Amino acid sequence: TPTVIAVNKSDLPRASDTGVARLLEGAPALDVSARTGVGLDALRSALRSACGGDISARGEGVGLAVIANERQRDALMRTRDALRDALDAVASHRVADVVATDLRAALGALGEITGESVTADALAAIFARFCIGK
């Protein structure tokens, strides 16, 4: 599996790189600074390379998705299924309400990833994984 390791906060002094060196185990690392932007072009280039080259050259409508966790994967699968249902409804000449319902479901599932819609399950997952103080 291609690996790209970015070590952020290169604009700050480091006390020791031993922890980073242990993490890398011989893999090259890119020093970047999200604050200043230094190293971001090299990071983008390394990511393109790891993904098999220029993503835009793969064709119209083809892109790259990074799925951070199982919840996002589930939301993307539900988005795909709802869009397929909407296309089937259009092909079957069903009433517009059926198509609209499928499209709303797709937008809702996609919104769970973008943060535009939040379900009770997503909130429960957030509170279970993070300590949120008062």
N, CA, C and O atoms as a printed pandas DataFrame, in Angstrom:
     atom_number atom_name residue_name chain_id  residue_number  x_coord  y_coord  z_coord
0              1         N          THR        A               1    0.837   -1.173    0.000
1              2        CA          THR        A               1    0.000    0.000    0.000
2              3         C          THR        A               1    0.883    1.237    0.000
3              4         O          THR        A               1    1.750    1.380    0.862
4              5         N          PRO        A               2    0.671    2.133   -0.959
5              6        CA          PRO        A               2    1.464    3.369   -0.960
6              7         C          PRO        A               2    1.216    4.161    0.327
7              8         O          PRO        A               2    0.085    4.256    0.804
8              9         N          THR        A               3    2.278    4.720    0.871
9             10        CA          THR        A               3    2.175    5.454    2.119
10            11         C          THR        A               3    2.779    6.836    1.950
11            12         O          THR        A               3    3.870    6.990    1.401
12            13         N          VAL        A               4    2.059    7.834    2.429
13            14        CA          VAL        A               4    2.572    9.199    2.468
14            15         C          VAL        A               4    2.476    9.653    3.913
15            16         O          VAL        A               4    1.401    9.625    4.513
16            17         N          ILE        A               5    3.590   10.066    4.460
17            18        CA          ILE        A               5    3.620   10.522    5.841
18            19         C          ILE        A               5    3.947   12.009    5.845
19            20         O          ILE        A               5    4.968   12.441    5.310
20            21         N          ALA        A               6    3.068   12.767    6.451
21            22        CA          ALA        A               6    3.280   14.203    6.581
22            23         C          ALA        A               6    3.470   14.532    8.055
23            24         O          ALA        A               6    2.671   14.137    8.904
24            25         N          VAL        A               7    4.522   15.248    8.336
25            26        CA          VAL        A               7    4.796   15.671    9.702
26            27         C          VAL        A               7    4.489   17.166    9.761
27            28         O          VAL        A               7    5.236   17.988    9.231
28            29         N          ASN        A               8    3.390   17.499   10.406
29            30        CA          ASN        A               8    2.913   18.880   10.467
30            31         C          ASN        A               8    3.704   19.691   11.491
31            32         O          ASN        A               8    4.495   19.147   12.262
32            33         N          LYS        A               9    3.477   20.971   11.480
33            34        CA          LYS        A               9    4.067   21.941   12.401
34            35         C          LYS        A               9    5.567   22.083   12.192
35            36         O          LYS        A               9    6.323   22.267   13.147
36            37         N          SER        A              10    5.995   21.995   10.924
37            38        CA          SER        A              10    7.419   22.157   10.639
38            39         C          SER        A              10    7.898   23.567   10.944
39            40         O          SER        A              10    9.103   23.813   11.007
40            41         N          ASP        A              11    6.964   24.497   11.135
41            42        CA          ASP        A              11    7.325   25.870   11.476
42            43         C          ASP        A              11    7.680   26.021   12.956
43            44         O          ASP        A              11    8.153   27.080   13.370
44            45         N          LEU        A              12    7.459   24.978   13.755
45            46        CA          LEU        A              12    7.766   25.033   15.182
46            47         C          LEU        A              12    9.010   24.201   15.487
47            48         O          LEU        A              12    9.264   23.203   14.813
48            49         N          PRO        A              13    9.779   24.595   16.484
49            50        CA          PRO        A              13   10.956   23.787   16.859
50            51         C          PRO        A              13   10.514   22.456   17.471
51            52         O          PRO        A              13    9.501   22.382   18.166
52            53         N          ARG        A              14   11.289   21.420   17.200
53            54        CA          ARG        A              14   10.984   20.097   17.759
54            55         C          ARG        A              14   11.990   19.763   18.832
55            56         O          ARG        A              14   13.190   19.989   18.681
56            57         N          ALA        A              15   11.474   19.215   19.931
57            58        CA          ALA        A              15   12.359   18.803   21.019
58            59         C          ALA        A              15   13.138   17.563   20.613
59            60         O          ALA        A              15   14.326   17.440   20.913
60            61         N          SER        A              16   12.455   16.631   19.921
61            62        CA          SER        A              16   13.102   15.381   19.544
62            63         C          SER        A              16   12.321   14.753   18.402
63            64         O          SER        A              16   11.092   14.822   18.364
64            65         N          ASP        A              17   13.032   14.148   17.484
65            66        CA          ASP        A              17   12.378   13.463   16.369
66            67         C          ASP        A              17   12.340   11.962   16.567
67            68         O          ASP        A              17   11.990   11.239   15.634
68            69         N          THR        A              18   12.685   11.462   17.746
69            70        CA          THR        A              18   12.755   10.012   17.943
70            71         C          THR        A              18   11.391    9.356   17.780
71            72         O          THR        A              18   11.299    8.265   17.217
72            73         N          GLY        A              19   10.325   10.001   18.265
73            74        CA          GLY        A              19    8.983    9.432   18.118
74            75         C          GLY        A              19    8.567    9.369   16.669
75            76         O          GLY        A              19    7.968    8.384   16.236
76            77         N          VAL        A              20    8.878   10.412   15.908
77            78        CA          VAL        A              20    8.556   10.439   14.484
78            79         C          VAL        A              20    9.366    9.385   13.753
79            80         O          VAL        A              20    8.833    8.681   12.895
80            81         N          ALA        A              21   10.639    9.267   14.079
81            82        CA          ALA        A              21   11.494    8.281   13.416
82            83         C          ALA        A              21   10.975    6.861   13.654
83            84         O          ALA        A              21   11.002    6.029   12.747
84            85         N          ARG        A              22   10.506    6.587   14.865
85            86        CA          ARG        A              22    9.963    5.275   15.172
86            87         C          ARG        A              22    8.700    5.012   14.351
87            88         O          ARG        A              22    8.485    3.898   13.871
88            89         N          LEU        A              23    7.878    6.032   14.194
89            90        CA          LEU        A              23    6.640    5.909   13.438
90            91         C          LEU        A              23    6.915    5.613   11.968
91            92         O          LEU        A              23    6.193    4.834   11.346
92            93         N          LEU        A              24    7.941    6.223   11.418
93            94        CA          LEU        A              24    8.206    6.136    9.992
94            95         C          LEU        A              24    8.752    4.788    9.553
95            96         O          LEU        A              24    8.424    4.308    8.467
96            97         N          GLU        A              25    9.563    4.188   10.370
97            98        CA          GLU        A              25   10.178    2.891   10.049
98            99         C          GLU        A              25   10.740    2.866    8.632
99           100         O          GLU        A              25   10.477    1.942    7.862
100          101         N          GLY        A              26   11.513    3.886    8.301
101          102        CA          GLY        A              26   12.179    3.914    7.004
102          103         C          GLY        A              26   11.387    4.581    5.896
103          104         O          GLY        A              26   11.955    4.858    4.840
104          105         N          ALA        A              27   10.103    4.852    6.086
105          106        CA          ALA        A              27    9.312    5.519    5.060
106          107         C          ALA        A              27    9.684    6.996    5.032
107          108         O          ALA        A              27    9.925    7.589    6.084
108          109         N          PRO        A              28    9.735    7.600    3.846
109          110        CA          PRO        A              28   10.064    9.024    3.781
110          111         C          PRO        A              28    8.928    9.868    4.366
111          112         O          PRO        A              28    7.753    9.520    4.251
112          113         N          ALA        A              29    9.301   10.970    4.987
113          114        CA          ALA        A              29    8.309   11.861    5.586
114          115         C          ALA        A              29    8.460   13.248    4.979
115          116         O          ALA        A              29    9.557   13.679    4.625
116          117         N          LEU        A              30    7.344   13.922    4.870
117          118        CA          LEU        A              30    7.345   15.282    4.347
118          119         C          LEU        A              30    7.058   16.248    5.486
119          120         O          LEU        A              30    6.053   16.115    6.184
120          121         N          ASP        A              31    7.941   17.215    5.671
121          122        CA          ASP        A              31    7.694   18.258    6.664
122          123         C          ASP        A              31    6.754   19.280    6.049
123          124         O          ASP        A              31    7.020   19.817    4.974
124          125         N          VAL        A              32    5.652   19.543    6.741
125          126        CA          VAL        A              32    4.684   20.520    6.266
126          127         C          VAL        A              32    4.279   21.436    7.415
127          128         O          VAL        A              32    4.461   21.120    8.591
128          129         N          SER        A              33    3.732   22.565    7.035
129          130        CA          SER        A              33    3.166   23.475    8.022
130          131         C          SER        A              33    1.798   23.894    7.514
131          132         O          SER        A              33    1.686   24.615    6.523
132          133         N          ALA        A              34    0.764   23.440    8.195
133          134        CA          ALA        A              34   -0.589   23.830    7.810
134          135         C          ALA        A              34   -0.786   25.325    8.030
135          136         O          ALA        A              34   -1.577   25.957    7.331
136          137         N          ARG        A              35   -0.075   25.886    8.990
137          138        CA          ARG        A              35   -0.227   27.314    9.296
138          139         C          ARG        A              35    0.395   28.191    8.208
139          140         O          ARG        A              35   -0.221   29.155    7.754
140          141         N          THR        A              36    1.617   27.853    7.793
141          142        CA          THR        A              36    2.306   28.694    6.813
142          143         C          THR        A              36    2.140   28.214    5.380
143          144         O          THR        A              36    2.343   28.985    4.442
144          145         N          GLY        A              37    1.772   26.949    5.200
145          146        CA          GLY        A              37    1.625   26.395    3.852
146          147         C          GLY        A              37    2.891   25.780    3.292
147          148         O          GLY        A              37    2.867   25.210    2.201
148          149         N          VAL        A              38    3.998   25.882    4.014
149          150        CA          VAL        A              38    5.268   25.314    3.557
150          151         C          VAL        A              38    5.132   23.791    3.450
151          152         O          VAL        A              38    4.666   23.133    4.380
152          153         N          GLY        A              39    5.538   23.255    2.326
153          154        CA          GLY        A              39    5.526   21.808    2.128
154          155         C          GLY        A              39    4.219   21.248    1.587
155          156         O          GLY        A              39    4.152   20.059    1.277
156          157         N          LEU        A              40    3.184   22.060    1.464
157          158        CA          LEU        A              40    1.891   21.541    1.002
158          159         C          LEU        A              40    1.922   21.136   -0.468
159          160         O          LEU        A              40    1.272   20.162   -0.847
160          161         N          ASP        A              41    2.661   21.861   -1.301
161          162        CA          ASP        A              41    2.769   21.479   -2.709
162          163         C          ASP        A              41    3.438   20.107   -2.845
163          164         O          ASP        A              41    3.004   19.273   -3.640
164          165         N          ALA        A              42    4.492   19.885   -2.066
165          166        CA          ALA        A              42    5.175   18.588   -2.085
166          167         C          ALA        A              42    4.246   17.486   -1.589
167          168         O          ALA        A              42    4.272   16.372   -2.112
168          169         N          LEU        A              43    3.419   17.791   -0.578
169          170        CA          LEU        A              43    2.463   16.820   -0.058
170          171         C          LEU        A              43    1.428   16.473   -1.133
171          172         O          LEU        A              43    1.126   15.298   -1.346
172          173         N          ARG        A              44    0.885   17.487   -1.808
173          174        CA          ARG        A              44   -0.084   17.229   -2.884
174          175         C          ARG        A              44    0.524   16.348   -3.968
175          176         O          ARG        A              44   -0.114   15.415   -4.455
176          177         N          SER        A              45    1.749   16.651   -4.333
177          178        CA          SER        A              45    2.432   15.865   -5.365
178          179         C          SER        A              45    2.633   14.422   -4.916
179          180         O          SER        A              45    2.430   13.492   -5.698
180          181         N          ALA        A              46    3.032   14.232   -3.663
181          182        CA          ALA        A              46    3.236   12.880   -3.126
182          183         C          ALA        A              46    1.916   12.114   -3.083
183          184         O          ALA        A              46    1.889   10.917   -3.368
184          185         N          LEU        A              47    0.825   12.788   -2.730
185          186        CA          LEU        A              47   -0.484   12.135   -2.693
186          187         C          LEU        A              47   -0.931   11.728   -4.095
187          188         O          LEU        A              47   -1.466   10.638   -4.295
188          189         N          ARG        A              48   -0.701   12.631   -5.076
189          190        CA          ARG        A              48   -1.040   12.284   -6.468
190          191         C          ARG        A              48   -0.270   11.047   -6.906
191          192         O          ARG        A              48   -0.824   10.132   -7.516
192          193         N          SER        A              49    1.002   11.041   -6.586
193          194        CA          SER        A              49    1.858    9.913   -6.955
194          195         C          SER        A              49    1.388    8.616   -6.309
195          196         O          SER        A              49    1.325    7.575   -6.962
196          197         N          ALA        A              50    1.056    8.687   -5.018
197          198        CA          ALA        A              50    0.614    7.500   -4.290
198          199         C          ALA        A              50   -0.705    6.969   -4.835
199          200         O          ALA        A              50   -0.989    5.776   -4.734
200          201         N          CYS        A              51   -1.509    7.856   -5.410
201          202        CA          CYS        A              51   -2.813    7.452   -5.961
202          203         C          CYS        A              51   -2.719    7.032   -7.425
203          204         O          CYS        A              51   -3.736    6.741   -8.053
204          205         N          GLY        A              52   -1.539    6.999   -7.953
205          206        CA          GLY        A              52   -1.383    6.527   -9.323
206          207         C          GLY        A              52   -1.282    7.621  -10.361
207          208         O          GLY        A              52   -1.570    7.378  -11.533
208          209         N          GLY        A              53   -0.888    8.804   -9.974
209          210        CA          GLY        A              53   -0.675    9.869  -10.944
210          211         C          GLY        A              53   -1.707   10.954  -10.865
211          212         O          GLY        A              53   -2.367   11.149   -9.844
212          213         N          ASP        A              54   -1.834   11.662  -11.972
213          214        CA          ASP        A              54   -2.734   12.812  -12.044
214          215         C          ASP        A              54   -4.171   12.343  -12.031
215          216         O          ASP        A              54   -4.635   11.700  -12.973
216          217         N          ILE        A              55   -4.869   12.665  -10.965
217          218        CA          ILE        A              55   -6.256   12.244  -10.802
218          219         C          ILE        A              55   -7.129   12.822  -11.895
219          220         O          ILE        A              55   -8.035   12.145  -12.380
220          221         N          SER        A              56   -6.876   14.067  -12.296
221          222        CA          SER        A              56   -7.714   14.705  -13.307
222          223         C          SER        A              56   -7.582   14.033  -14.661
223          224         O          SER        A              56   -8.472   14.175  -15.500
224          225         N          ALA        A              57   -6.498   13.304  -14.901
225          226        CA          ALA        A              57   -6.301   12.639  -16.183
226          227         C          ALA        A              57   -7.097   11.343  -16.299
227          228         O          ALA        A              57   -7.103   10.717  -17.359
228          229         N          ARG        A              58   -7.765   10.934  -15.227
229          230        CA          ARG        A              58   -8.486    9.664  -15.247
230          231         C          ARG        A              58   -9.815    9.747  -15.976
231          232         O          ARG        A              58  -10.412    8.714  -16.277
232          233         N          GLY        A              59  -10.279   10.917  -16.259
233          234        CA          GLY        A              59  -11.527   11.023  -17.009
234          235         C          GLY        A              59  -12.547   11.872  -16.310
235          236         O          GLY        A              59  -12.455   12.139  -15.112
236          237         N          GLU        A              60  -13.518   12.288  -17.077
237          238        CA          GLU        A              60  -14.604   13.134  -16.571
238          239         C          GLU        A              60  -15.368   12.406  -15.482
239          240         O          GLU        A              60  -15.742   11.245  -15.649
240          241         N          GLY        A              61  -15.597   13.072  -14.387
241          242        CA          GLY        A              61  -16.430   12.523  -13.324
242          243         C          GLY        A              61  -15.738   11.519  -12.427
243          244         O          GLY        A              61  -16.370   10.957  -11.532
244          245         N          VAL        A              62  -14.450   11.279  -12.646
245          246        CA          VAL        A              62  -13.735   10.320  -11.815
246          247         C          VAL        A              62  -12.870   11.102  -10.849
247          248         O          VAL        A              62  -12.133   11.998  -11.261
248          249         N          GLY        A              63  -12.949   10.777   -9.579
249          250        CA          GLY        A              63  -12.173   11.510   -8.599
250          251         C          GLY        A              63  -11.638   10.595   -7.526
251          252         O          GLY        A              63  -11.682    9.371   -7.644
252          253         N          LEU        A              64  -11.146   11.199   -6.503
253          254        CA          LEU        A              64  -10.543   10.481   -5.394
254          255         C          LEU        A              64  -11.341   10.762   -4.137
255          256         O          LEU        A              64  -11.666   11.914   -3.847
256          257         N          ALA        A              65  -11.652    9.732   -3.403
257          258        CA          ALA        A              65  -12.363    9.915   -2.139
258          259         C          ALA        A              65  -11.507    9.340   -1.024
259          260         O          ALA        A              65  -10.966    8.240   -1.141
260          261         N          VAL        A              66  -11.394   10.076    0.028
261          262        CA          VAL        A              66  -10.702    9.599    1.211
262          263         C          VAL        A              66  -11.764    9.378    2.277
263          264         O          VAL        A              66  -12.457   10.308    2.689
264          265         N          ILE        A              67  -11.878    8.143    2.710
265          266        CA          ILE        A              67  -12.885    7.791    3.701
266          267         C          ILE        A              67  -12.166    7.609    5.026
267          268         O          ILE        A              67  -11.293    6.753    5.172
268          269         N          ALA        A              68  -12.553    8.436    5.986
269          270        CA          ALA        A              68  -11.827    8.461    7.251
270          271         C          ALA        A              68  -12.249    7.362    8.216
271          272         O          ALA        A              68  -11.452    6.940    9.053
272          273         N          ASN        A              69  -13.496    6.889    8.112
273          274        CA          ASN        A              69  -13.949    5.896    9.074
274          275         C          ASN        A              69  -15.160    5.126    8.537
275          276         O          ASN        A              69  -15.676    5.424    7.460
276          277         N          GLU        A              70  -15.589    4.153    9.297
277          278        CA          GLU        A              70  -16.696    3.287    8.892
278          279         C          GLU        A              70  -18.010    4.067    8.757
279          280         O          GLU        A              70  -18.834    3.753    7.898
280          281         N          ARG        A              71  -18.202    5.067    9.594
281          282        CA          ARG        A              71  -19.424    5.875    9.523
282          283         C          ARG        A              71  -19.503    6.598    8.173
283          284         O          ARG        A              71  -20.569    6.653    7.559
284          285         N          GLN        A              72  -18.376    7.152    7.713
285          286        CA          GLN        A              72  -18.361    7.828    6.423
286          287         C          GLN        A              72  -18.577    6.836    5.283
287          288         O          GLN        A              72  -19.278    7.135    4.317
288          289         N          ARG        A              73  -17.976    5.663    5.400
289          290        CA          ARG        A              73  -18.159    4.630    4.370
290          291         C          ARG        A              73  -19.634    4.261    4.270
291          292         O          ARG        A              73  -20.179    4.152    3.172
292          293         N          ASP        A              74  -20.278    4.068    5.419
293          294        CA          ASP        A              74  -21.697    3.728    5.444
294          295         C          ASP        A              74  -22.529    4.837    4.800
295          296         O          ASP        A              74  -23.452    4.561    4.034
296          297         N          ALA        A              75  -22.198    6.089    5.112
297          298        CA          ALA        A              75  -22.935    7.213    4.533
298          299         C          ALA        A              75  -22.760    7.268    3.015
299          300         O          ALA        A              75  -23.713    7.565    2.295
300          301         N          LEU        A              76  -21.554    6.986    2.527
301          302        CA          LEU        A              76  -21.328    6.975    1.083
302          303         C          LEU        A              76  -22.092    5.839    0.405
303          304         O          LEU        A              76  -22.622    6.014   -0.692
304          305         N          MET        A              77  -22.148    4.689    1.049
305          306        CA          MET        A              77  -22.904    3.566    0.486
306          307         C          MET        A              77  -24.403    3.894    0.422
307          308         O          MET        A              77  -25.075    3.575   -0.558
308          309         N          ARG        A              78  -24.915    4.535    1.477
309          310        CA          ARG        A              78  -26.330    4.927    1.474
310          311         C          ARG        A              78  -26.603    5.997    0.420
311          312         O          ARG        A              78  -27.666    6.006   -0.201
312          313         N          THR        A              79  -25.639    6.900    0.222
313          314        CA          THR        A              79  -25.775    7.911   -0.834
314          315         C          THR        A              79  -25.866    7.232   -2.188
315          316         O          THR        A              79  -26.752    7.534   -2.987
316          317         N          ARG        A              80  -24.946    6.313   -2.442
317          318        CA          ARG        A              80  -24.941    5.580   -3.714
318          319         C          ARG        A              80  -26.252    4.842   -3.934
319          320         O          ARG        A              80  -26.831    4.907   -5.019
320          321         N          ASP        A              81  -26.723    4.138   -2.907
321          322        CA          ASP        A              81  -27.960    3.363   -3.036
322          323         C          ASP        A              81  -29.163    4.263   -3.302
323          324         O          ASP        A              81  -30.022    3.927   -4.117
324          325         N          ALA        A              82  -29.228    5.396   -2.623
325          326        CA          ALA        A              82  -30.351    6.315   -2.817
326          327         C          ALA        A              82  -30.322    6.920   -4.216
327          328         O          ALA        A              82  -31.372    7.112   -4.829
328          329         N          LEU        A              83  -29.125    7.223   -4.726
329          330        CA          LEU        A              83  -29.028    7.753   -6.093
330          331         C          LEU        A              83  -29.430    6.708   -7.122
331          332         O          LEU        A              83  -30.083    7.027   -8.116
332          333         N          ARG        A              84  -29.043    5.466   -6.885
333          334        CA          ARG        A              84  -29.481    4.386   -7.785
334          335         C          ARG        A              84  -30.997    4.245   -7.769
335          336         O          ARG        A              84  -31.622    4.063   -8.814
336          337         N          ASP        A              85  -31.587    4.329   -6.572
337          338        CA          ASP        A              85  -33.045    4.255   -6.456
338          339         C          ASP        A              85  -33.706    5.401   -7.210
339          340         O          ASP        A              85  -34.729    5.205   -7.867
340          341         N          ALA        A              86  -33.127    6.598   -7.119
341          342        CA          ALA        A              86  -33.677    7.757   -7.828
342          343         C          ALA        A              86  -33.601    7.550   -9.337
343          344         O          ALA        A              86  -34.548    7.865  -10.058
344          345         N          LEU        A              87  -32.481    7.023   -9.814
345          346        CA          LEU        A              87  -32.343    6.758  -11.252
346          347         C          LEU        A              87  -33.342    5.696  -11.708
347          348         O          LEU        A              87  -33.953    5.823  -12.769
348          349         N          ASP        A              88  -33.502    4.659  -10.904
349          350        CA          ASP        A              88  -34.496    3.622  -11.229
350          351         C          ASP        A              88  -35.899    4.202  -11.267
351          352         O          ASP        A              88  -36.698    3.837  -12.129
352          353         N          ALA        A              89  -36.208    5.105  -10.340
353          354        CA          ALA        A              89  -37.527    5.729  -10.300
354          355         C          ALA        A              89  -37.771    6.565  -11.544
355          356         O          ALA        A              89  -38.872    6.559  -12.096
356          357         N          VAL        A              90  -36.746    7.286  -11.987
357          358        CA          VAL        A              90  -36.879    8.089  -13.209
358          359         C          VAL        A              90  -37.085    7.175  -14.410
359          360         O          VAL        A              90  -37.948    7.432  -15.249
360          361         N          ALA        A              91  -36.293    6.107  -14.492
361          362        CA          ALA        A              91  -36.400    5.174  -15.617
362          363         C          ALA        A              91  -37.756    4.478  -15.654
363          364         O          ALA        A              91  -38.246    4.123  -16.726
364          365         N          SER        A              92  -38.363    4.284  -14.485
365          366        CA          SER        A              92  -39.661    3.610  -14.395
366          367         C          SER        A              92  -40.830    4.589  -14.507
367          368         O          SER        A              92  -41.990    4.202  -14.368
368          369         N          HIS        A              93  -40.515    5.848  -14.759
369          370        CA          HIS        A              93  -41.535    6.892  -14.904
370          371         C          HIS        A              93  -42.418    7.009  -13.667
371          372         O          HIS        A              93  -43.627    7.218  -13.774
372          373         N          ARG        A              94  -41.803    6.871  -12.490
373          374        CA          ARG        A              94  -42.560    7.046  -11.253
374          375         C          ARG        A              94  -42.826    8.521  -11.011
375          376         O          ARG        A              94  -42.210    9.384  -11.637
376          377         N          VAL        A              95  -43.737    8.803  -10.109
377          378        CA          VAL        A              95  -44.088   10.191   -9.826
378          379         C          VAL        A              95  -42.891   10.930   -9.235
379          380         O          VAL        A              95  -42.006   10.321   -8.634
380          381         N          ALA        A              96  -42.877   12.236   -9.411
381          382        CA          ALA        A              96  -41.757   13.065   -8.976
382          383         C          ALA        A              96  -41.517   12.968   -7.475
383          384         O          ALA        A              96  -40.377   13.098   -7.028
384          385         N          ASP        A              97  -42.560   12.743   -6.695
385          386        CA          ASP        A              97  -42.391   12.639   -5.235
386          387         C          ASP        A              97  -41.476   11.481   -4.850
387          388         O          ASP        A              97  -40.703   11.591   -3.898
388          389         N          VAL        A              98  -41.560   10.381   -5.579
389          390        CA          VAL        A              98  -40.716    9.215   -5.288
390          391         C          VAL        A              98  -39.261    9.558   -5.592
391          392         O          VAL        A              98  -38.369    9.239   -4.805
392          393         N          VAL        A              99  -39.021   10.201   -6.720
393          394        CA          VAL        A              99  -37.660   10.593   -7.097
394          395         C          VAL        A              99  -37.116   11.592   -6.071
395          396         O          VAL        A              99  -35.969   11.483   -5.639
396          397         N          ALA        A             100  -37.942   12.560   -5.686
397          398        CA          ALA        A             100  -37.515   13.581   -4.721
398          399         C          ALA        A             100  -37.168   12.953   -3.378
399          400         O          ALA        A             100  -36.211   13.374   -2.728
400          401         N          THR        A             101  -37.923   11.965   -2.960
401          402        CA          THR        A             101  -37.649   11.290   -1.689
402          403         C          THR        A             101  -36.284   10.603   -1.737
403          404         O          THR        A             101  -35.507   10.682   -0.786
404          405         N          ASP        A             102  -36.003    9.932   -2.852
405          406        CA          ASP        A             102  -34.701    9.264   -3.000
406          407         C          ASP        A             102  -33.567   10.282   -3.023
407          408         O          ASP        A             102  -32.517   10.057   -2.423
408          409         N          LEU        A             103  -33.773   11.399   -3.713
409          410        CA          LEU        A             103  -32.735   12.430   -3.771
410          411         C          LEU        A             103  -32.513   13.071   -2.404
411          412         O          LEU        A             103  -31.376   13.381   -2.048
412          413         N          ARG        A             104  -33.583   13.275   -1.632
413          414        CA          ARG        A             104  -33.430   13.811   -0.269
414          415         C          ARG        A             104  -32.626   12.835    0.598
415          416         O          ARG        A             104  -31.788   13.250    1.398
416          417         N          ALA        A             105  -32.888   11.544    0.431
417          418        CA          ALA        A             105  -32.141   10.541    1.201
418          419         C          ALA        A             105  -30.656   10.586    0.837
419          420         O          ALA        A             105  -29.796   10.483    1.712
420          421         N          ALA        A             106  -30.361   10.738   -0.448
421          422        CA          ALA        A             106  -28.960   10.822   -0.894
422          423         C          ALA        A             106  -28.297   12.065   -0.312
423          424         O          ALA        A             106  -27.176   11.990    0.193
424          425         N          LEU        A             107  -28.975   13.201   -0.377
425          426        CA          LEU        A             107  -28.415   14.442    0.171
426          427         C          LEU        A             107  -28.225   14.352    1.676
427          428         O          LEU        A             107  -27.232   14.851    2.207
428          429         N          GLY        A             108  -29.161   13.726    2.366
429          430        CA          GLY        A             108  -29.042   13.568    3.817
430          431         C          GLY        A             108  -27.838   12.728    4.192
431          432         O          GLY        A             108  -27.096   13.075    5.111
432          433         N          ALA        A             109  -27.640   11.617    3.481
433          434        CA          ALA        A             109  -26.498   10.738    3.767
434          435         C          ALA        A             109  -25.186   11.445    3.457
435          436         O          ALA        A             109  -24.227   11.337    4.222
436          437         N          LEU        A             110  -25.137   12.166    2.345
437          438        CA          LEU        A             110  -23.930   12.910    2.001
438          439         C          LEU        A             110  -23.681   14.028    3.003
439          440         O          LEU        A             110  -22.535   14.322    3.343
440          441         N          GLY        A             111  -24.748   14.644    3.471
441          442        CA          GLY        A             111  -24.637   15.702    4.476
442          443         C          GLY        A             111  -24.066   15.221    5.790
443          444         O          GLY        A             111  -23.509   16.014    6.549
444          445         N          GLU        A             112  -24.196   13.929    6.074
445          446        CA          GLU        A             112  -23.601   13.372    7.285
446          447         C          GLU        A             112  -22.075   13.432    7.226
447          448         O          GLU        A             112  -21.412   13.504    8.261
448          449         N          ILE        A             113  -21.526   13.401    6.024
449          450        CA          ILE        A             113  -20.075   13.476    5.855
450          451         C          ILE        A             113  -19.621   14.931    5.856
451          452         O          ILE        A             113  -18.610   15.270    6.471
452          453         N          THR        A             114  -20.369   15.785    5.170
453          454        CA          THR        A             114  -19.975   17.193    5.059
454          455         C          THR        A             114  -20.315   17.996    6.299
455          456         O          THR        A             114  -19.814   19.106    6.480
456          457         N          GLY        A             115  -21.169   17.441    7.162
457          458        CA          GLY        A             115  -21.559   18.136    8.377
458          459         C          GLY        A             115  -22.822   18.968    8.225
459          460         O          GLY        A             115  -23.235   19.649    9.164
460          461         N          GLU        A             116  -23.434   18.918    7.055
461          462        CA          GLU        A             116  -24.651   19.694    6.833
462          463         C          GLU        A             116  -25.871   19.061    7.484
463          464         O          GLU        A             116  -26.851   19.750    7.765
464          465         N          SER        A             117  -25.821   17.765    7.726
465          466        CA          SER        A             117  -26.891   17.102    8.466
466          467         C          SER        A             117  -26.248   16.156    9.461
467          468         O          SER        A             117  -25.231   15.528    9.167
468          469         N          VAL        A             118  -26.838   16.057   10.626
469          470        CA          VAL        A             118  -26.277   15.222   11.686
470          471         C          VAL        A             118  -27.389   14.335   12.239
471          472         O          VAL        A             118  -28.459   14.813   12.617
472          473         N          THR        A             119  -27.109   13.028   12.276
473          474        CA          THR        A             119  -28.081   12.094   12.827
474          475         C          THR        A             119  -27.787   11.852   14.301
475          476         O          THR        A             119  -26.711   12.186   14.799
476          477         N          ALA        A             120  -28.745   11.277   14.975
477          478        CA          ALA        A             120  -28.558   10.940   16.386
478          479         C          ALA        A             120  -27.410    9.946   16.544
479          480         O          ALA        A             120  -26.653   10.023   17.511
480          481         N          ASP        A             121  -27.276    9.008   15.593
481          482        CA          ASP        A             121  -26.178    8.036   15.652
482          483         C          ASP        A             121  -24.820    8.727   15.532
483          484         O          ASP        A             121  -23.867    8.365   16.221
484          485         N          ALA        A             122  -24.740    9.726   14.649
485          486        CA          ALA        A             122  -23.475   10.449   14.476
486          487         C          ALA        A             122  -23.121   11.207   15.752
487          488         O          ALA        A             122  -21.966   11.206   16.178
488          489         N          LEU        A             123  -24.105   11.849   16.356
489          490        CA          LEU        A             123  -23.847   12.561   17.610
490          491         C          LEU        A             123  -23.399   11.594   18.711
491          492         O          LEU        A             123  -22.483   11.900   19.474
492          493         N          ALA        A             124  -24.047   10.434   18.789
493          494        CA          ALA        A             124  -23.662    9.436   19.790
494          495         C          ALA        A             124  -22.224    8.975   19.569
495          496         O          ALA        A             124  -21.475    8.789   20.528
496          497         N          ALA        A             125  -21.835    8.790   18.296
497          498        CA          ALA        A             125  -20.468    8.367   17.983
498          499         C          ALA        A             125  -19.462    9.445   18.379
499          500         O          ALA        A             125  -18.392    9.136   18.905
500          501         N          ILE        A             126  -19.803   10.703   18.129
501          502        CA          ILE        A             126  -18.901   11.795   18.487
502          503         C          ILE        A             126  -18.711   11.851   19.997
503          504         O          ILE        A             126  -17.582   11.930   20.481
504          505         N          PHE        A             127  -19.806   11.812   20.738
505          506        CA          PHE        A             127  -19.705   11.895   22.195
506          507         C          PHE        A             127  -19.038   10.662   22.794
507          508         O          PHE        A             127  -18.421   10.756   23.855
508          509         N          ALA        A             128  -19.147    9.520   22.144
509          510        CA          ALA        A             128  -18.511    8.293   22.650
510          511         C          ALA        A             128  -17.004    8.312   22.438
511          512         O          ALA        A             128  -16.266    7.727   23.231
512          513         N          ARG        A             129  -16.529    8.979   21.372
513          514        CA          ARG        A             129  -15.116    8.959   21.029
514          515         C          ARG        A             129  -14.322   10.121   21.595
515          516         O          ARG        A             129  -13.103   10.023   21.736
516          517         N          PHE        A             130  -14.986   11.212   21.919
517          518        CA          PHE        A             130  -14.275   12.401   22.354
518          519         C          PHE        A             130  -14.763   12.862   23.718
519          520         O          PHE        A             130  -15.950   12.778   24.032
520          521         N          CYS        A             131  -13.842   13.341   24.507
521          522        CA          CYS        A             131  -14.189   13.914   25.797
522          523         C          CYS        A             131  -14.459   15.395   25.564
523          524         O          CYS        A             131  -13.551   16.164   25.245
524          525         N          ILE        A             132  -15.706   15.777   25.725
525          526        CA          ILE        A             132  -16.075   17.167   25.497
526          527         C          ILE        A             132  -16.392   17.798   26.846
527          528         O          ILE        A             132  -17.356   17.426   27.515
528          529         N          GLY        A             133  -15.554   18.765   27.228
529          530        CA          GLY        A             133  -15.712   19.397   28.536
530          531         C          GLY        A             133  -16.759   20.491   28.522
531          532         O          GLY        A             133  -17.240   20.911   27.469
532          533         N          LYS        A             134  -17.094   20.938   29.711
533          534        CA          LYS        A             134  -18.103   22.000   29.833
534          535         C          LYS        A             134  -17.433   23.343   29.931
535          536         O          LYS        A             134  -18.111   24.365   30.040
